[in-house]
Amino acid sequence: MTNCSSIFKPHFFFYPVLLFTGLLPFEPKAQFTIDSSYIQKFDKGNDIEVYTGVTKTSFRFRKLANDNFISQHKLFANTSAYTGVTLDYNWLSLDYSRNIPNTSVAKQSTSIKALGIHFRKTYNQFLFEAGTDKYKGLILQVNRRQQEYEYYDDINYRSYFTRITYIFNAERFSLNAARSYSVLQAKSAGSYMVSVSPFYQRFTLKGDFNEYDESDSVFLSEINKKPSSLSLIVNGGYTYNFIFQEGEWSINPGVFMGPAIQKKLYQKDGTSLKLIANYQLVLNGGYNGQNVYFHVNAAYSRQSGHLMNSKMSINDRSISLTIGYRMGKLKNKILGVL
């Protein structure tokens, strides 16, 4: 199965994807051989999935001088619970999902949205990923208990990333078995992994910040400068797939962390490079049968940075449930190409 999304479903309100994967246009220098006693393919290579989950993204700012708005609060993207369906047939993967009504952070506002598209392809020892996330408007939580918020409709956030991950023990450990259940992991195995990822992010303010409260003026004035940064993130970690009943059941925890070098792009004093840190925790588990499978995927990640004269961290939390049914191939090609 070729899954277009990231390892976990991204934050979005509307998420259509059409991906023609095909074979990568190169051959590895060294021969790659999978240990069939550990990793096995299913007889039926195609599938249809339904999934649901919830995701939450927040931005925390600290130590911005003379502005309590930044030092005491954090902003939320308007992420929500979602549901969708994926069809994988040969080289084609179609994915469509939407938010579940009344589950978003800003239930009363339709102008604040979260959008995301992620692509993912595993090839031998490598995992290739790319994606973009856009948050049209951000939300300040004023009172957590009473669910009171202030809405900043004019603030936009956009990020782009690419990531290449090397799986050291790909001969015996399958990331596809651990995360998407598209192949069978017959015996317990784990692997160290290392990844390199360029990451670009930018805040923008569309309107005039004078319409907001005067107490927010320092923060909004900084966003009005269109703060942006470019980071090179290096991550390393370990994950292990615990196998039960010859692969029918599995539990897969993992931890990844590493440094990043960040360069601010929006002001003269931002030319220097700064060292920041990031980490990710993952936990997956479920049933991987010959015809039907289901799995739960959970993740928490935190990425630090320096923007708007403050230390900024991006926190992502997600959990999803996927139920899939494996299908065989049709006797004749669809439209002569599938």
C-alpha positions as CSV (number, residue, x, y, z in Angstrom):
1,M,0.0,0.0,0.0
2,T,1.2,3.5,-0.8
3,N,0.0,6.0,1.7
4,C,0.0,9.7,0.6
5,S,-0.2,11.2,4.0
6,S,2.6,11.6,6.6
7,I,3.1,8.8,9.1
8,F,0.1,10.2,10.8
9,K,-2.8,12.0,9.2
10,P,-2.0,15.7,9.0
11,H,-4.0,18.6,10.4
12,F,-6.6,19.7,7.9
13,F,-10.2,20.7,7.2
14,F,-10.2,19.5,3.6
15,Y,-7.7,17.0,2.3
16,P,-7.9,15.6,-1.3
17,V,-4.8,13.8,-2.7
18,L,-4.1,12.1,-6.0
19,L,-0.7,10.5,-6.2
20,F,1.0,8.6,-9.0
21,T,3.9,7.0,-7.3
22,G,5.5,4.6,-9.8
23,L,9.0,3.4,-9.4
24,L,11.8,5.8,-8.3
25,P,14.1,6.7,-11.2
26,F,17.2,5.2,-9.8
27,E,18.6,1.9,-8.6
28,P,20.5,1.5,-5.3
29,K,24.2,0.9,-5.6
30,A,24.2,-2.0,-3.2
31,Q,21.6,-4.9,-3.4
32,F,18.9,-4.6,-0.9
33,T,17.4,-7.9,0.3
34,I,14.5,-8.3,2.7
35,D,14.6,-11.2,5.2
36,S,11.4,-13.0,4.3
37,S,11.2,-14.7,7.7
38,Y,10.7,-11.3,9.3
39,I,8.9,-9.3,6.6
40,Q,6.2,-10.8,4.3
41,K,3.9,-9.5,1.6
42,F,0.2,-10.1,1.6
43,D,-1.5,-12.0,-1.2
44,K,-3.8,-9.1,-1.8
45,G,-1.8,-6.0,-2.5
46,N,-4.6,-3.4,-2.8
47,D,-6.8,-2.0,-0.1
48,I,-9.5,0.4,0.9
49,E,-9.4,2.2,4.3
50,V,-11.7,4.3,6.5
51,Y,-10.1,6.3,9.3
52,T,-10.9,8.8,11.9
53,G,-8.8,10.8,14.3
54,V,-8.1,14.1,16.1
55,T,-5.2,16.4,15.9
56,K,-4.1,19.5,17.7
57,T,-1.4,22.1,16.9
58,S,-0.3,24.9,19.2
59,F,2.3,27.7,19.1
60,R,3.9,28.7,22.4
61,F,5.9,31.9,22.7
62,R,8.1,32.8,25.7
63,K,10.2,35.6,26.9
64,L,9.1,38.4,24.6
65,A,10.1,41.6,26.5
66,N,7.3,43.8,27.8
67,D,4.4,41.8,26.4
68,N,2.4,39.6,28.8
69,F,0.3,38.4,25.8
70,I,3.3,36.3,24.6
71,S,4.8,35.2,27.9
72,Q,1.6,33.9,29.4
73,H,-0.4,32.4,26.5
74,K,-0.2,30.1,23.5
75,L,-2.0,30.2,20.1
76,F,-3.9,27.3,18.6
77,A,-4.4,26.3,15.0
78,N,-8.0,25.5,14.2
79,T,-7.4,21.8,14.0
80,S,-10.2,19.3,14.7
81,A,-11.4,15.7,14.6
82,Y,-11.6,14.3,11.0
83,T,-12.7,11.3,9.1
84,G,-11.9,10.0,5.6
85,V,-11.3,7.1,3.2
86,T,-8.3,5.9,1.2
87,L,-8.2,3.7,-1.9
88,D,-4.9,2.1,-2.9
89,Y,-4.9,0.2,-6.2
90,N,-1.6,-0.6,-8.0
91,W,0.3,2.6,-8.3
92,L,-2.6,4.9,-7.6
93,S,-3.6,6.2,-4.1
94,L,-6.7,8.3,-3.6
95,D,-7.3,9.9,-0.2
96,Y,-10.2,12.2,0.8
97,S,-11.1,13.4,4.3
98,R,-13.0,16.2,6.0
99,N,-13.3,17.6,9.5
100,I,-16.1,16.4,11.8
101,P,-18.6,19.3,12.4
102,N,-18.4,21.0,15.8
103,T,-15.1,19.4,16.8
104,S,-12.7,22.3,15.7
105,V,-11.2,24.7,18.2
106,A,-13.1,27.7,16.8
107,K,-16.5,26.2,16.5
108,Q,-18.1,29.5,15.9
109,S,-15.8,30.7,13.2
110,T,-15.8,29.4,9.6
111,S,-13.1,31.9,8.4
112,I,-10.4,30.2,10.5
113,K,-9.2,27.0,8.8
114,A,-6.4,24.5,8.9
115,L,-5.2,22.9,5.7
116,G,-2.5,20.3,5.0
117,I,-1.2,18.0,2.2
118,H,1.5,15.4,3.0
119,F,3.2,12.8,0.7
120,R,5.0,9.7,1.8
121,K,6.9,6.9,0.0
122,T,9.0,4.1,1.4
123,Y,11.6,2.6,-0.9
124,N,14.0,-0.1,0.4
125,Q,15.9,1.5,3.3
126,F,14.6,5.0,2.7
127,L,11.4,7.0,3.6
128,F,10.7,10.1,1.5
129,E,8.3,12.7,2.7
130,A,7.2,16.2,1.7
131,G,4.3,18.4,2.7
132,T,2.8,21.8,3.5
133,D,0.6,23.1,6.2
134,K,-1.4,26.3,6.2
135,Y,-3.3,27.8,9.1
136,K,-5.7,30.6,8.1
137,G,-6.2,32.4,11.4
138,L,-5.0,31.5,14.9
139,I,-6.8,31.3,18.2
140,L,-5.8,32.6,21.6
141,Q,-7.2,30.6,24.6
142,V,-8.3,33.1,27.1
143,N,-10.1,30.8,29.6
144,R,-9.4,27.1,29.4
145,R,-12.2,25.9,31.8
146,Q,-14.9,28.1,30.1
147,Q,-13.6,27.5,26.6
148,E,-13.2,31.2,25.9
149,Y,-11.1,32.2,22.9
150,E,-10.0,35.3,21.0
151,Y,-9.8,34.9,17.2
152,Y,-7.1,36.4,15.0
153,D,-8.6,35.9,11.6
154,D,-5.9,37.9,9.8
155,I,-2.9,35.9,11.0
156,N,-1.7,33.2,8.6
157,Y,0.9,30.6,9.1
158,R,2.5,28.5,6.3
159,S,5.2,25.8,6.4
160,Y,6.9,23.6,3.9
161,F,9.1,20.5,4.5
162,T,10.9,17.7,2.8
163,R,12.4,14.7,4.8
164,I,14.6,11.8,3.9
165,T,14.8,9.0,6.5
166,Y,17.3,6.2,6.5
167,I,16.2,2.9,8.2
168,F,19.3,1.0,9.3
169,N,17.6,-2.4,9.8
170,A,15.1,-2.3,6.9
171,E,16.0,-5.9,6.0
172,R,14.2,-7.1,9.1
173,F,12.2,-4.2,10.3
174,S,9.3,-2.8,8.2
175,L,8.1,0.8,8.8
176,N,5.1,0.0,6.6
177,A,4.2,-2.9,8.8
178,A,4.6,-0.9,12.0
179,R,2.8,2.3,10.9
180,S,0.4,1.5,7.9
181,Y,0.0,-2.3,8.2
182,S,0.5,-2.7,4.4
183,V,2.9,-5.7,4.9
184,L,3.3,-8.3,7.6
185,Q,6.0,-8.2,10.3
186,A,6.2,-11.9,11.3
187,K,8.9,-11.5,14.0
188,S,9.8,-8.8,16.5
189,A,12.4,-6.4,15.3
190,G,13.5,-2.8,15.6
191,S,15.7,-0.3,13.9
192,Y,17.7,2.9,14.4
193,M,16.6,5.7,12.0
194,V,18.1,9.0,11.1
195,S,16.5,11.7,9.0
196,V,17.4,15.1,7.5
197,S,14.7,17.7,6.8
198,P,14.8,21.3,5.5
199,F,11.8,23.2,7.1
200,Y,10.5,26.6,6.1
201,Q,7.9,28.6,8.1
202,R,6.4,32.0,7.8
203,F,3.8,34.2,9.7
204,T,1.8,36.9,7.9
205,L,-0.8,39.5,8.9
206,K,-3.3,40.4,6.2
207,G,-5.1,43.3,7.9
208,D,-4.3,46.2,10.1
209,F,-3.3,45.2,13.6
210,N,-4.6,48.5,15.0
211,E,-8.1,47.0,15.1
212,Y,-7.1,44.6,17.9
213,D,-6.5,45.3,21.6
214,E,-3.7,47.6,22.5
215,S,-2.2,44.9,24.7
216,D,-1.5,42.8,21.7
217,S,0.3,45.5,19.7
218,V,3.8,44.3,20.3
219,F,3.0,40.8,19.2
220,L,1.0,41.9,16.1
221,S,3.6,44.4,15.2
222,E,6.2,41.6,15.0
223,I,3.9,39.4,12.8
224,N,3.4,42.4,10.6
225,K,7.1,42.1,9.7
226,K,6.2,38.7,8.1
227,P,8.6,36.7,10.3
228,S,10.1,33.6,8.6
229,S,12.8,31.1,9.1
230,L,14.6,28.2,7.4
231,S,15.8,25.3,9.5
232,L,17.8,22.1,8.8
233,I,16.5,19.4,11.2
234,V,18.5,16.3,11.9
235,N,16.7,13.6,13.8
236,G,17.8,10.2,15.1
237,G,16.0,7.6,17.1
238,Y,14.9,4.1,17.6
239,T,11.7,2.2,17.1
240,Y,10.8,-1.5,17.9
241,N,7.9,-3.6,16.7
242,F,6.7,-6.1,19.3
243,I,5.0,-9.0,17.5
244,F,2.4,-11.4,18.8
245,Q,0.8,-14.5,17.1
246,E,3.2,-14.4,14.2
247,G,2.4,-10.8,13.2
248,E,-1.4,-10.7,13.6
249,W,-1.0,-8.3,16.6
250,S,1.8,-5.7,17.2
251,I,2.8,-2.8,19.3
252,N,5.3,-0.3,18.0
253,P,6.7,2.5,20.3
254,G,9.4,4.9,19.1
255,V,11.3,8.0,20.2
256,F,13.2,10.4,17.9
257,M,15.1,13.6,18.7
258,G,17.9,15.8,17.5
259,P,19.3,19.2,16.8
260,A,18.4,21.8,14.1
261,I,20.1,24.8,12.7
262,Q,17.8,27.7,12.2
263,K,18.3,31.0,10.2
264,K,15.8,33.9,10.5
265,L,15.0,35.4,7.1
266,Y,13.1,38.6,7.9
267,Q,15.3,41.0,9.7
268,K,18.9,42.2,9.7
269,D,19.9,40.7,13.0
270,G,18.4,37.4,11.9
271,T,21.3,36.4,9.6
272,S,23.1,34.4,12.3
273,L,22.5,30.7,12.7
274,K,21.0,29.3,15.9
275,L,20.9,25.8,17.3
276,I,17.5,24.5,18.4
277,A,16.1,21.1,19.4
278,N,13.1,18.9,18.5
279,Y,11.7,15.5,19.5
280,Q,8.9,13.1,18.6
281,L,7.2,10.2,20.5
282,V,5.1,7.6,18.6
283,L,3.0,4.6,19.7
284,N,1.2,2.3,17.3
285,G,-0.7,-0.9,17.7
286,G,-3.3,-3.1,16.2
287,Y,-4.4,-6.2,14.2
288,N,-2.8,-7.1,10.9
289,G,-4.8,-9.9,9.2
290,Q,-4.8,-11.3,5.7
291,N,-8.1,-9.7,4.8
292,V,-8.9,-7.1,7.4
293,Y,-6.7,-4.9,9.6
294,F,-7.0,-2.1,12.0
295,H,-4.5,0.0,13.9
296,V,-4.3,3.0,16.3
297,N,-1.5,5.6,15.6
298,A,-0.6,8.2,18.2
299,A,2.1,10.8,18.1
300,Y,3.4,13.9,20.0
301,S,6.1,16.2,18.6
302,R,7.7,19.4,19.8
303,Q,9.9,21.7,17.7
304,S,11.6,24.7,19.1
305,G,12.6,27.9,17.3
306,H,13.4,31.6,17.5
307,L,10.9,34.0,16.0
308,M,9.5,37.4,16.9
309,N,12.1,38.1,19.6
310,S,10.9,35.0,21.5
311,K,11.5,31.3,21.9
312,M,8.7,29.7,19.9
313,S,7.8,26.0,20.1
314,I,5.3,24.1,17.8
315,N,3.5,21.3,19.6
316,D,1.6,18.6,17.5
317,R,-0.6,15.9,19.1
318,S,-2.5,13.4,17.1
319,I,-4.3,10.1,17.4
320,S,-6.1,8.1,14.7
321,L,-7.9,4.8,14.1
322,T,-7.7,3.1,10.7
323,I,-9.7,0.1,9.5
324,G,-8.7,-1.5,6.2
325,Y,-9.9,-4.3,3.8
326,R,-7.4,-5.9,1.4
327,M,-8.5,-6.5,-2.2
328,G,-7.0,-8.4,-5.1
329,K,-6.5,-7.2,-8.7
330,L,-9.2,-7.1,-11.3
331,K,-8.8,-9.4,-14.3
332,N,-8.7,-6.5,-16.7
333,K,-6.9,-3.2,-16.4
334,I,-9.0,-0.2,-15.5
335,L,-9.0,2.2,-18.5
336,G,-6.0,0.3,-19.8
337,V,-3.6,1.8,-17.3
338,L,-4.5,0.5,-13.8
